């Protein structure tokens, strides 16, 4: 057998020169010239397995040449600037014909080992003819780092600095009260790794002859990233960023960290890839073939992985925290072939496992920039200004401990707070849940002190305890400076929840003790914590509560049932109370196709009785309609009441669009006892805009924090009147929009957060046409700083499909016609045809049997994207009478009917 193969190969080698000479003398048959010279195709281009868009290219037997190589290179989003020498070298090669390397395509050789890959020194490609795809390969030294695997994200390149602002308007009013509030958040990109950020608000209200207007500025600062782990910041700023990833996620419970005007420097977790950081130490397994790997911690199965041959890292993001041994069981064809043990360590809640810190200096600052009118409070005197120095550290310790230490000097007083956290997951038989413990202690040399403890355990049930004990320097009045006032109160809360026979049972206990009244309201803590500071002077209370909740589903109907009771005991007995309640809610969702509204109906009733109040029966019925491509429009109605005393109703509507998200509610309440109505109206509008070198953009609202944004621009079509199709644009965290030719839209996204922009052709027909994206489609991951704008330019065409039969003036069918002004067509012997065009047409130009015809289009019916023209009579015309762009097409076809050789339908009918 081997000798026979050798003889065949030698024979083929001997005949090769003769074959080449013979091929050179063969003339390419008429109609097949483009197979040699090349044909224009739209191909899906991918880098690192991610599509960057669809681009036009000339494809022949050996090479591929892009029609617009600069757009292709731009879409690859490589981390090199356009004026870089390496960038120009890549553009030069991409502008020339590139080898197809189709033999390396996995779909062409049954997924042979090593397929679908080229080790490139600059830029190369593999053309997958079966899928109409091109996979691009670039020198690994200039490849963008994978944003899915690196520990720290890399900012997206090819962005521009911009002024990006978000604003939210709220209005509400009735006959006695009117209120307007406007909140804004802005970011201006300044230098590559810096931005100016600010937050502001305006409030105006009028009630009972009292008018008030206030303008507040919460933040106004410049921030610059020193690499990916450090930053410097200067201006007016509060402590909100310190307790987030922007400032290292350092939390204090009582340390005075109010707003200051000054400077701050420290570490940051803003670039950290949380998914990768949470995976712990790597676990690597080498496999000789495709295998199943089961990972165990003792007898606890941590995960099952199906992996290919080679070296593989397990995804340990869901593994419990701690240090322990992981046993790997490797199965081939479901047969256990070997077992191996590997050590594993994963710390909890400390980001990248390094020490986080900050240091800030400056002076205390007030929020209020302007105030007029009478707010009802005596705030005419400005609060005193103090010099401050504040610093804090958060460090990981062995055995999953985390320590936090902070020091603050305000004027001549000093304060310190220390905390310790511990998180541990048990895996020993009966106890196999997660335990979290946290404790903080605060002390000031002015006599203030306090402590906080928090414990939680989850193991199929949940158990938690929280205690907060605070004592300011004096608890006999309100003379304490608001900046350092921690209040005078003690609060404790314990909760226990466990599932029992389909029900969830909950027990809760709350204890509150307040030593004095304080007018201080801290916007950085929950409302309930502020209420504790403002309850009755020297008051105590104990509250006990028990509840049972259950949810069931029957044929699409959700039933939620609840029952419970409570008892409150106050120190002086004046607020003692107890009561019970029972209620239910019925909910039904009607999920239809996207073309029809989705409805939600609900009915609920609750009966409540208490020692100090009258029995109450509260009832509510509501219905909502949601529709739109992304449920971006809503209309709802609500009706309800309390006993027979009060009846209320409301109608609300909401719409999300390119120019913002708006909602309005009209409500009315009727008091049956006093026989009067109370009508009110409220509305919101949330939007954003961006100003950049590339233009001005408007879009929906964002997160309310200084943000980045994506701008999508759809190029104008060949004929604006013809471009009625739309494309779908979605941005993770930024919204969704249907965009037409010539439009542009803005999508705000959170800064320092991974997001993704996706541009796809709509599945729905618009105006009897479908959208075909010729440039700019696909998905792209984005990671941007606030004040940065990514512009995505998209080119699209509206495609129309015509179907019918062609007849000559004498009534004879025109067989196998070539539709000259169609991008794609098919025709048969009886004159039937289908033709796809990229613009609406008043006439079709047909080449049949050596003759050119003009066929007037008269659409008789439409179904989805197909326009039926029925039987159409065609008139003979001349080459000179054709539109100029079609004359060359007709000449290419030689003005003779060669379609019988090329037309697929003709070949099938004649058995060729």
C-alpha positions in Angstrom: 0.0 0.0 0.0 2.8 2.4 0.9 4.7 1.7 -2.4 1.5 2.4 -4.4 1.1 5.8 -2.7 4.7 6.7 -3.5 4.2 5.8 -7.2 1.1 8.0 -7.3 2.9 10.9 -5.7 5.9 10.6 -8.1 3.6 10.5 -11.0 1.8 13.6 -9.9 5.1 15.3 -9.4 6.2 14.4 -12.9 3.0 15.7 -14.5 3.0 18.9 -12.5 5.0 21.1 -15.0 2.8 19.8 -17.9 -0.4 20.5 -15.9 0.8 24.1 -15.1 1.5 24.7 -18.7 -1.9 23.3 -19.8 -3.7 25.5 -17.1 -1.9 28.6 -18.4 -3.3 28.0 -21.9 -6.9 27.5 -20.7 -9.1 30.5 -21.1 -11.4 31.2 -18.2 -15.0 30.6 -19.3 -17.2 33.6 -19.8 -19.1 34.5 -16.6 -16.5 32.9 -14.3 -14.0 35.8 -14.5 -14.7 37.0 -11.0 -13.7 33.7 -9.5 -10.2 34.4 -10.6 -10.1 38.2 -10.5 -12.0 38.2 -7.2 -15.5 38.9 -5.9 -16.7 41.4 -3.4 -18.0 39.8 -0.2 -19.0 41.1 3.3 -17.1 39.0 5.9 -17.3 38.8 9.7 -13.9 39.7 11.1 -12.9 38.4 14.5 -9.9 38.9 16.8 -9.3 36.6 19.9 -12.6 34.9 19.2 -14.6 38.2 19.4 -16.3 39.7 16.4 -15.1 43.3 15.6 -17.5 43.9 12.7 -18.5 43.0 9.1 -16.2 44.4 6.4 -16.1 44.3 2.6 -13.2 42.4 1.0 -12.2 41.2 -2.5 -11.8 37.4 -2.3 -10.1 35.2 -5.0 -8.6 31.7 -5.0 -5.4 32.7 -3.2 -5.8 36.1 -1.4 -8.1 38.5 0.4 -7.8 42.2 0.2 -9.9 44.5 2.4 -11.7 47.4 0.7 -11.2 49.7 3.7 -8.2 48.3 5.7 -7.9 51.4 7.9 -11.4 50.7 9.3 -10.6 47.1 9.9 -7.4 48.0 11.8 -9.3 50.6 13.8 -12.0 48.0 14.8 -9.3 45.6 16.1 -8.7 48.1 18.9 -5.0 47.3 19.3 -3.2 49.1 22.2 -1.0 51.2 19.9 -1.7 54.7 18.6 -2.4 55.4 14.9 0.8 57.5 14.6 3.0 54.7 15.9 5.4 53.1 13.5 4.2 49.6 14.3 0.6 50.7 13.6 1.6 52.0 10.1 3.4 48.8 9.4 0.3 46.8 10.2 -1.8 49.1 8.1 0.6 48.7 5.1 0.4 44.9 5.2 -3.4 44.9 5.8 -3.8 47.1 2.7 -2.1 44.5 0.5 -3.6 41.1 -0.6 -3.2 38.6 2.3 -3.0 34.8 1.9 -6.3 33.1 2.7 -4.9 30.2 4.8 -8.2 28.5 4.2 -6.5 25.1 4.8 -6.0 26.0 8.4 -9.7 26.7 9.0 -11.2 24.2 11.4 -14.4 23.8 9.4 -12.4 22.8 6.4 -10.4 19.9 7.9 -12.8 18.4 10.5 -11.3 20.3 13.5 -7.9 18.7 13.2 -5.4 19.4 16.0 -3.7 22.8 15.6 -6.4 24.2 13.3 -7.6 27.7 13.5 -4.3 29.2 14.6 -1.4 31.1 13.1 1.6 32.3 15.0 2.0 35.7 13.4 4.9 38.1 13.5 2.8 41.1 12.5 -0.7 40.4 11.2 -2.2 37.4 9.4 -5.6 35.8 8.8 -7.5 32.6 8.3 -10.5 32.6 5.9 -13.3 30.3 6.8 -15.2 30.0 3.5 -17.9 27.9 5.0 -18.8 30.5 7.6 -17.9 33.6 5.7 -15.6 34.6 8.5 -12.0 35.9 8.9 -10.0 35.2 12.0 -7.2 37.8 12.5 -4.0 36.9 14.3 -1.6 39.6 15.5 1.9 39.5 17.0 1.3 38.5 20.7 3.5 41.4 21.8 1.0 44.0 20.5 -2.2 42.1 21.3 -4.6 43.8 23.6 -4.5 42.0 27.0 -7.6 39.9 27.5 -10.0 41.8 29.7 -11.5 38.6 30.9 -8.3 37.1 32.3 -6.0 39.8 33.6 -6.0 40.8 37.2 -6.1 44.5 36.4 -8.2 45.8 33.5 -6.5 47.9 30.8 -8.4 51.0 29.7 -9.9 50.8 26.2 -7.8 52.6 23.6 -8.9 54.8 20.8 -11.2 56.8 23.0 -11.5 60.6 23.3 -11.8 63.0 26.2 -15.3 64.5 26.6 -17.5 66.4 29.0 -20.2 63.8 30.1 -23.1 65.0 32.3 -26.1 63.2 33.7 -29.1 65.0 35.1 -32.3 63.9 36.9 -35.3 66.2 37.2 -38.1 65.4 39.8 -41.3 67.3 40.2 -44.2 66.7 42.5 -47.2 68.8 43.5 -50.7 69.0 44.9 -52.9 71.9 45.9 -50.8 72.6 49.0 -47.3 71.6 48.1 -45.0 72.0 45.2 -41.4 70.6 44.9 -38.7 70.5 42.2 -35.3 68.9 42.5 -32.6 68.6 40.0 -29.5 66.5 40.5 -26.4 66.4 38.3 -23.2 64.5 37.9 -20.5 65.3 35.5 -17.0 64.2 34.4 -14.5 65.9 32.1 -11.6 63.8 30.8 -8.3 65.6 31.3 -5.1 63.8 30.3 -5.0 60.1 29.5 -5.5 58.9 33.1 -7.3 61.8 34.7 -10.6 63.5 34.9 -12.6 66.2 36.7 -15.6 64.9 38.6 -18.4 66.8 40.3 -21.9 66.2 41.8 -24.5 68.9 42.5 -28.1 69.3 43.3 -30.8 72.0 43.3 -33.9 71.8 45.4 -36.9 74.2 45.4 -40.2 73.7 47.3 -43.2 75.8 48.4 -45.6 74.8 51.1 -48.0 76.7 53.3 -46.5 80.0 52.5 -42.9 78.8 53.0 -40.6 78.9 50.0 -37.0 77.6 49.9 -34.3 77.2 47.3 -31.0 75.4 47.8 -28.0 74.6 45.6 -25.5 72.0 47.0 -22.2 70.8 45.7 -21.2 67.4 47.0 -18.0 66.9 45.1 -15.8 68.9 42.7 -12.3 67.4 42.3 -9.6 66.3 39.9 -8.4 62.7 40.1 -5.4 61.2 38.4 -4.5 57.5 38.3 -0.9 56.7 39.2 -0.7 53.3 37.4 -3.4 50.8 38.2 -3.1 50.7 42.0 -2.7 54.3 43.2 -4.3 57.7 42.6 -4.1 61.3 43.7 -7.1 63.5 44.1 -7.6 67.2 44.9 -10.6 69.5 45.4 -13.8 69.3 47.3 -14.7 65.7 48.2 -16.6 63.5 50.7 -15.9 60.0 51.9 -18.1 58.0 49.5 -15.3 56.9 47.3 -13.2 55.6 50.2 -15.8 52.9 50.9 -15.9 51.8 47.3 -13.4 50.3 44.9 -12.3 53.8 43.9 -10.7 54.3 47.3 -9.7 50.8 48.2 -13.0 49.7 49.8 -12.0 51.0 53.3 -15.0 51.3 55.7 -15.3 53.0 59.0 -18.4 53.2 61.2 -17.7 56.3 63.4 -14.4 57.9 62.3 -15.1 61.5 61.3 -14.6 61.5 57.5 -17.0 64.2 56.3 -16.5 66.5 53.3 -13.2 68.3 53.0 -11.5 70.8 50.6 -8.0 69.4 50.2 -6.0 66.6 48.7 -6.0 62.8 48.9 -3.6 60.1 47.9 -4.0 56.3 48.3 -4.5 52.9 46.8 -7.4 52.0 44.6 -9.2 48.8 43.4 -10.9 50.6 40.5 -8.9 48.7 37.9 -9.2 45.4 39.6 -10.9 42.5 37.8 -13.1 41.2 40.6 -13.8 37.9 38.9 -10.1 37.0 38.6 -9.2 38.4 42.1 -11.9 36.2 43.7 -10.6 33.0 42.3 -7.8 32.5 44.8 -4.6 30.6 44.1 -4.5 28.8 40.7 -5.3 25.1 40.3 -3.7 23.7 37.1 -4.3 20.3 35.7 -2.6 18.6 32.7 -4.7 16.4 30.5 -3.7 14.1 27.7 -7.2 14.1 26.2 -10.6 15.7 26.6 -11.7 14.9 30.2 -14.0 15.6 33.0 -12.5 16.9 36.2 -14.3 16.8 39.6 -12.9 19.0 42.4 -13.6 17.9 46.0 -12.9 19.4 49.4 -13.0 16.3 51.5 -16.4 14.8 50.5 -17.8 18.1 49.4 -18.0 18.5 45.6 -16.8 22.0 44.7 -17.3 21.8 40.9 -17.3 19.7 37.8 -15.3 20.9 34.7 -15.2 19.6 31.1 -11.8 20.5 29.7 -9.8 19.9 26.5 -6.4 18.3 26.3 -3.4 20.3 27.4 -2.8 22.6 30.4 -6.0 24.0 32.0 -6.6 26.3 34.9 -9.8 25.6 36.9 -12.3 28.4 37.5 -12.3 28.6 41.3 -14.4 31.7 41.6 -17.2 29.8 43.4 -14.8 27.9 45.8 -15.2 28.7 49.5 -12.7 31.0 51.1 -10.0 29.6 53.3 -6.9 27.4 52.9 -7.5 23.7 52.3 -6.6 20.8 50.1 -8.5 20.2 46.8 -8.8 16.7 45.4 -9.0 16.4 41.7 -10.6 13.3 40.1 -9.9 13.0 36.4 -12.3 11.0 34.2 -11.7 9.9 30.6 -14.8 8.5 28.9 -16.5 8.5 32.3 -13.8 6.2 33.7 -11.7 7.4 36.6 -8.1 7.4 35.5 -6.2 9.2 38.3 -6.6 11.4 41.4 -4.3 14.2 42.5 -4.3 16.7 45.4 -3.4 20.4 45.3 -3.3 23.1 48.0 -5.7 26.0 47.5 -6.0 29.4 49.3 -8.7 32.1 48.8 -9.1 35.2 50.9 -12.4 37.0 51.2 -13.3 40.6 50.9 -9.8 42.1 50.5 -9.7 42.8 46.7 -6.3 41.9 45.3 -4.9 40.7 48.7 -2.7 43.8 49.2 -2.7 46.6 51.8 -5.1 49.4 51.0 -4.5 52.9 52.4 -5.3 56.6 52.0 -4.1 59.9 53.4 -5.9 63.2 53.0 -5.4 66.7 54.3 -7.4 69.9 54.1 -10.2 71.7 55.8 -13.8 70.8 56.5 -16.3 72.0 53.9 -20.0 72.5 53.7 -22.3 71.2 51.0 -24.5 74.2 50.6 -23.4 76.7 47.9 -26.6 78.8 47.8 -29.7 79.1 50.0 -32.7 81.4 50.0 -36.1 81.5 51.6 -37.2 79.9 54.9 -36.5 76.2 55.3 -37.9 76.1 58.8 -34.5 75.5 60.4 -32.1 77.8 62.0 -29.1 77.3 59.7 -28.2 80.9 59.1 -24.8 80.5 60.7 -22.2 78.7 58.7 -20.6 75.7 60.5 -17.1 76.3 61.8 -14.2 75.3 59.5 -11.4 73.1 60.9 -8.1 71.8 59.6 -8.1 68.1 59.2 -5.6 65.2 58.6 -7.1 61.8 58.1 -5.6 58.4 57.2 -6.7 54.8 57.1 -5.4 51.3 56.3 -7.0 48.0 55.5 -4.7 44.9 55.5 -5.2 41.2 55.0 -4.0 38.9 57.8 -3.5 35.1 57.9 -6.5 32.8 58.4 -8.9 35.1 56.5 -8.7 38.0 59.0 -8.8 41.6 57.7 -7.7 44.5 59.9 -8.8 48.2 59.5 -7.2 51.1 61.3 -8.0 54.8 60.9 -6.8 58.1 62.5 -8.3 61.6 62.2 -7.2 64.9 63.6 -9.9 67.6 63.4 -8.7 71.0 64.7 -7.1 70.1 68.1 -8.9 66.9 68.7 -7.8 63.4 67.7 -9.9 60.3 66.9 -9.0 56.7 66.1 -11.0 53.6 65.0 -9.9 50.0 64.7 -11.7 47.1 63.2 -11.3 43.3 62.6 -13.2 41.1 60.2 -13.1 37.3 59.9 -14.8 35.2 57.3 -14.7 31.4 57.4 -16.6 28.6 55.6 -16.9 25.4 57.6 -16.9 22.0 55.9 -17.1 19.6 58.9 -20.3 17.4 58.8 -23.2 19.2 60.4 -21.6 22.6 60.4 -20.8 23.5 56.8 -22.0 27.1 56.4 -20.3 30.5 56.2 -19.6 32.6 59.3 -18.7 36.3 59.2 -17.7 38.3 62.2 -16.8 42.0 62.4 -16.0 44.3 65.3 -15.0 48.0 65.4 -14.0 50.3 68.3 -13.8 54.1 68.2 -12.2 56.6 70.6 -11.7 60.4 70.7 -9.7 62.4 73.1 -12.7 64.8 73.5 -14.5 62.0 75.4 -16.4 60.4 72.5 -16.4 56.7 72.1 -18.3 53.8 70.5 -18.2 50.3 69.3 -19.9 48.1 66.7 -20.3 44.3 66.4 -21.8 42.3 63.6 -22.1 38.5 63.3 -23.8 36.5 60.6 -24.1 32.8 59.8 -25.7 31.2 56.7 -26.2 27.4 56.3 -29.6 26.8 54.7 -30.9 29.1 57.4 -29.6 32.6 58.3 -28.7 34.0 61.7 -27.4 37.6 62.3 -26.8 40.0 65.2 -25.9 43.7 65.0 -25.0 46.1 67.8 -24.1 49.8 67.6 -23.2 51.8 70.7 -22.2 55.4 70.2 -21.5 58.2 72.7 -20.5 61.7 71.6 -18.3 64.0 73.7 -21.5 65.3 75.3 -25.1 63.9 75.3 -26.8 66.7 77.1 -27.5 68.9 74.1 -26.7 69.8 70.5 -23.6 71.7 71.1 -21.3 69.1 69.5 -19.8 70.0 66.1 -21.8 68.2 63.5 -18.5 67.1 61.7 -17.5 64.9 64.7 -20.9 64.2 66.2 -21.5 60.4 66.3 -24.7 60.7 68.3 -25.8 59.2 71.7 -27.6 55.9 71.2 -27.5 52.2 71.5 -29.2 49.9 69.0 -29.2 46.1 68.7 -30.9 43.8 66.1 -31.1 40.0 65.9 -32.7 38.1 63.0 -33.2 34.4 62.4 -34.8 32.9 59.3 -35.3 29.2 58.4 -37.4 27.3 55.8 -40.1 25.1 57.3 -42.2 22.9 55.0 -42.4 25.3 52.1 -42.7 28.4 54.4 -40.0 30.8 55.5 -40.2 31.6 59.2 -38.5 34.7 60.5 -37.9 35.9 64.1 -36.6 39.4 64.8 -35.7 41.5 67.9 -34.8 45.2 67.9 -33.6 47.3 70.9 -33.2 51.1 70.7 -32.0 53.5 73.3 -31.5 57.2 72.6 -29.8 59.6 75.1 -30.5 63.0 73.4 -32.0 64.7 70.4 -29.6 65.6 67.6 -30.4 67.7 64.5 -27.5 66.1 62.6 -28.4 64.2 59.5 -25.7 62.1 57.9 -26.3 61.4 54.3 -23.7 58.7 54.2 -25.7 56.3 56.5 -29.2 54.7 56.1 -32.3 56.7 57.0 -33.1 54.3 59.8 -29.8 55.2 61.5 -30.6 58.8 61.4 -34.0 58.2 62.8 -32.5 56.5 65.8 -30.6 59.7 66.6 -33.8 61.7 66.3 -36.3 59.7 68.4 -37.6 60.8 71.8 -35.1 62.0 74.3 -33.8 59.3 76.8 -36.1 56.7 75.3 -35.8 52.9 75.1 -37.8 50.3 73.2 -37.9 46.6 72.6 -39.6 45.2 69.5 -40.3 41.5 68.8 -41.6 40.2 65.5 -42.5 36.8 64.0 -43.5 36.2 60.4 -44.3 33.4 58.0 -44.0 33.8 54.2 -44.8 31.4 51.4 -44.8 31.6 47.5 -46.6 29.1 45.2 -47.3 28.9 41.5 -50.3 27.4 39.7 -50.7 27.6 35.9 -48.8 30.9 35.6 -50.5 32.4 38.7 -48.1 33.4 41.6 -49.6 33.3 45.1 -47.6 34.9 48.0 -49.0 34.4 51.5 -47.8 36.2 54.7 -48.8 36.1 58.3 -47.1 37.6 61.3 -47.3 39.4 64.6 -45.3 41.9 66.7 -45.0 43.3 70.2 -43.3 46.6 71.2 -42.4 47.5 74.8 -41.2 51.1 75.5 -39.3 52.3 78.6 -42.1 54.5 79.9 -45.0 52.4 78.5 -46.4 55.2 76.3 -45.4 53.5 73.1 -46.4 49.9 74.0 -48.2 48.1 71.2 -48.8 44.6 69.8 -50.7 43.3 66.7 -51.0 40.7 64.0 -51.3 40.8 60.3 -52.3 38.4 57.5 -52.2 39.0 53.7 -51.8 37.6 50.3 -50.8 38.7 46.8 -51.9 37.2 43.4 -49.8 37.9 40.4 -50.1 36.8 36.8 -47.7 37.7 34.0 -48.7 37.4 30.3 -45.5 37.0 28.3 -46.3 37.4 24.6 -44.0 38.0 21.6 -42.2 41.3 21.4 -44.7 42.7 18.9 -47.4 42.6 21.6 -47.6 44.3 25.0 -46.6 42.2 28.0 -49.1 42.5 30.9 -48.7 42.1 34.6 -51.8 41.9 36.9 -51.8 41.7 40.7 -54.3 41.7 43.5 -53.3 42.0 47.2 -55.1 42.3 50.5 -53.8 42.7 54.1 -55.7 42.7 57.3 -54.0 44.3 60.3 -55.0 44.7 63.9 -53.1 46.4 66.8 -53.6 47.4 70.4 -53.4 51.1 69.8 -55.1 51.5 66.5 -58.2 50.5 64.6 -58.4 47.3 62.6 -57.5 47.9 58.9 -58.2 46.1 55.7 -55.9 47.3 52.9 -56.5 46.2 49.4 -54.8 47.0 46.0 -55.4 45.9 42.4 -53.0 46.9 39.6 -52.4 46.2 36.0 -49.3 47.1 33.9 -48.6 47.0 30.2 -45.0 46.8 28.9 -44.1 46.9 25.3 -41.3 47.9 23.0 -38.1 46.1 21.8 -36.7 46.1 25.3 -39.9 46.8 27.3 -39.0 50.5 27.2 -42.6 51.7 27.4 -45.0 51.2 30.3 -48.6 52.1 31.2 -50.2 51.1 34.5 -53.2 51.7 36.7 -53.6 51.1 40.4 -56.7 51.0 42.6 -56.9 50.5 46.3 -58.2 51.6 49.6 -58.3 51.2 53.4 -61.5 49.8 54.9 -64.3 52.0 53.6 -62.6 55.2 54.8 -60.2 55.9 52.0 -60.1 55.0 48.3 -57.1 55.8 46.1 -56.1 55.3 42.5 -53.3 56.3 40.1 -52.3 56.1 36.5 -48.7 56.1 35.5 -46.7 55.9 32.3 -43.0 55.5 31.5 -40.9 55.7 28.4 -37.2 55.2 27.8 -35.8 56.7 24.7 -32.8 58.3 23.0 -33.4 61.6 24.7 -33.9 60.3 28.2 -36.1 58.3 30.5 -39.4 59.9 31.5 -42.2 58.9 33.8 -45.4 60.6 35.1 -48.0 59.6 37.7 -51.4 61.1 38.3 -52.9 60.0 41.6 -56.0 60.8 43.6 -57.1 59.9 47.2 -60.7 60.2 48.4 -61.4 60.6 52.1 -64.9 59.2 52.6 -65.2 60.6 56.1 -64.5 64.2 55.2 -65.8 63.8 51.6 -62.8 65.4 49.9 -60.3 64.5 47.2 -56.5 65.0 47.3 -55.0 65.0 43.8 -51.3 65.1 43.0 -49.0 64.7 40.0 -45.4 63.7 39.9 -42.9 63.2 37.1 -39.2 62.4 36.5 -36.9 62.9 33.6 -33.4 61.2 33.6 -31.0 62.0 30.8 -27.4 62.6 29.8 -25.3 64.4 27.2 -21.7 64.5 26.0 -19.7 67.2 24.3 -16.6 66.0 22.5 -14.5 66.8 19.4 -16.6 64.3 17.4 -19.8 66.1 18.2 -22.6 66.6 20.7 -24.7 63.6 21.8 -27.8 63.1 23.9 -28.9 59.9 25.7 -30.7 58.3 28.6 -29.7 58.7 32.2 -27.0 56.7 33.9 -25.9 55.6 37.3 -25.8 59.1 38.8 -22.0 59.0 39.3 -19.3 60.6 37.1 -19.3 58.3 34.1 -17.9 57.4 30.7 -20.0 56.9 27.6 -20.4 55.1 24.3 -21.6 57.1 21.2 -22.9 55.2 18.2 -23.2 57.0 14.9 -25.0 55.4 12.0 -23.8 56.8 8.7 -26.3 58.3 6.2 -27.4 55.9 3.5 -27.1 56.3 -0.2 -30.6 57.6 -0.3 -32.0 58.8 3.0 -35.6 58.3 1.9 -34.8 54.6 1.3 -33.1 53.9 4.6 -36.0 52.8 6.9 -34.5 49.7 8.4 -33.0 49.9 11.9 -30.2 48.2 13.8 -30.1 47.1 17.5 -27.6 48.7 19.7 -27.2 47.6 23.3 -24.6 48.7 25.9 -24.2 46.8 29.2 -25.2 49.2 31.9 -26.0 51.9 29.3 -29.3 50.9 27.7 -30.7 49.8 24.4 -31.8 51.6 21.3 -33.1 50.9 17.8 -31.2 53.2 15.4 -31.9 54.2 11.9 -29.6 55.5 9.1 -28.2 59.0 9.9 -28.9 58.9 13.6 -26.6 59.0 16.6 -27.1 58.1 20.3 -25.3 58.3 23.6 -25.1 55.5 26.2 -23.6 56.4 29.6 -21.8 53.7 31.4 -20.1 53.6 34.9 -16.5 54.6 34.9 -13.9 51.9 36.0 -16.4 49.2 35.1 -16.3 46.5 32.4 -19.0 46.9 29.9 -19.9 45.7 26.4 -21.3 47.4 23.3 -23.1 45.3 20.8 -24.3 46.3 17.3 -26.5 43.8 15.5 -29.0 43.7 12.7 -32.6 43.8 13.9 -34.5 40.6 13.5 -37.7 42.6 12.9 -38.7 44.0 9.5 -39.0 47.8 9.4 -40.9 49.5 6.5 -40.7 46.3 4.5 -36.9 46.1 4.7 -34.1 44.5 6.6 -30.9 46.1 7.9 -27.6 44.8 6.6 -24.6 46.2 8.5 -21.6 46.7 6.2 -19.2 48.1 8.8 -19.1 48.4 12.6 -21.2 45.4 13.7 -20.3 42.9 16.5 -19.4 43.1 20.2 -16.6 44.9 22.0 -15.6 44.9 25.7 -15.0 48.3 27.1 -13.2 49.6 30.2 -13.0 53.4 30.5 -12.3 56.1 32.9 -14.9 58.8 33.7 -14.8 61.5 31.1 -13.8 59.2 28.2 -16.0 58.6 25.1 -15.9 55.7 22.8 -17.3 56.5 19.3 -18.6 53.5 17.4 -19.2 54.3 13.7 -21.6 52.0 11.9 -22.6 51.7 8.2 -25.7 50.0 7.1 -28.0 49.4 4.2 -31.8 48.7 3.9 -32.4 45.7 1.8 -35.6 45.0 0.0 -36.8 41.8 -1.6 -39.0 41.7 -4.7 -40.7 38.6 -6.1 -42.9 38.1 -9.2 -42.8 37.0 -12.9 -41.4 38.9 -15.9 -43.1 38.9 -19.3 -42.3 40.6 -22.6 -44.6 43.1 -24.2 -45.9 40.1 -26.3 -46.8 38.2 -23.1 -44.0 35.7 -23.3 -42.1 34.8 -20.1 -38.5 36.1 -19.9 -36.5 33.0 -18.7 -33.4 33.1 -16.5 -33.1 36.9 -16.4 -30.2 38.7 -14.9 -31.6 41.5 -12.6 -28.9 44.1 -13.2 -29.8 46.5 -10.4 -30.1 43.7 -7.7 -27.4 42.7 -5.3 -28.7 39.1 -5.3 -31.2 37.4 -7.6 -32.6 34.1 -8.7 -34.8 33.4 -11.8 -36.4 30.4 -13.5 -37.5 29.3 -17.0 -41.1 30.6 -16.6 -39.9 34.1 -15.8 -40.3 33.9 -12.0 -37.7 35.8 -10.0 -36.7 37.0 -6.6 -34.3 40.0 -6.3 -32.7 41.7 -3.3 -31.9 45.4 -3.5 -30.3 47.9 -1.2 -32.8 50.6 -2.1 -36.4 51.0 -3.1 -36.8 50.6 -6.9 -39.3 52.0 -9.3 -38.1 49.7 -12.1 -36.1 46.5 -12.5 -33.6 46.2 -15.3 -33.4 42.7 -16.8 -31.0 41.1 -19.2 -32.6 38.1 -20.8 -31.9 36.3 -24.1 -29.4 38.9 -25.3 -31.8 41.8 -24.7 -32.2 44.5 -22.0 -35.6 45.1 -20.6 -37.1 47.8 -18.2 -39.8 46.4 -15.9 -41.9 48.8 -13.9 -42.3 47.9 -10.3 -45.9 47.9 -9.0 -46.0 46.3 -5.5 -49.3 44.5 -5.1 -48.7 42.9 -1.7 -46.2 42.8 1.2 -45.4 40.1 3.6 -42.6 40.8 6.1 -39.7 41.9 3.9 -41.0 40.5 0.6 -42.7 42.8 -1.9 -44.9 40.8 -4.4 -45.1 42.6 -7.8 -47.1 39.8 -9.5 -46.9 39.5 -13.3 -44.9 42.4 -14.7 -44.7 43.5 -18.3 -41.3 44.6 -19.5 -40.3 47.0 -22.3 -37.2 46.6 -24.4 -34.6 49.3 -23.8 -31.0 50.0 -24.8 -27.6 49.9 -23.1 -27.4 53.7 -23.4 -30.7 54.1 -21.6 -29.6 52.3 -18.6 -28.5 54.3 -15.5 -24.8 54.9 -15.7 -23.9 52.6 -12.8 -25.7 49.7 -14.5 -24.1 50.0 -17.9 -20.8 48.6 -16.6 -22.8 45.7 -15.0 -24.5 44.9 -18.3 -21.2 45.1 -20.2 -19.7 42.7 -17.6 -22.3 40.2 -18.6 -21.5 40.7 -22.2 -25.0 41.6 -23.2 -25.8 38.0 -23.9 -27.7 35.4 -22.0 -25.1 33.4 -20.1 -27.4 33.1 -17.1 -28.3 29.5 -17.9 -24.8 28.5 -17.0 -24.7 30.6 -13.8 -28.2 30.6 -12.4 -28.7 28.0 -9.7 -32.4 27.6 -10.3 -31.8 27.1 -14.0 -29.1 24.4 -13.4 -31.4 22.6 -11.0 -34.4 22.6 -13.4 -32.3 21.3 -16.3 -30.4 18.8 -14.3 -27.0 20.3 -15.0 
